[in-house]
């Protein structure tokens, strides 16, 4: 969903918000080892979810659509080909 949002150039921040929600749910549901395990072991074992949550947060904080979407690149290319006129 985020890849499609980046290609088209819309709803990347929304898709990243849902991605953070999914990763937080996966972290809560699959990573918990029980009350007998120390908290630092739980956090160490669930690093993979934190990495993905950080990537999704970077998509929300930054503005990836103008930089990475194909639509903005096509718009810039057409602007250059047509001599600076707005398409």
Beta strands, then each sheet from edge to edge (+ up, - down):
end
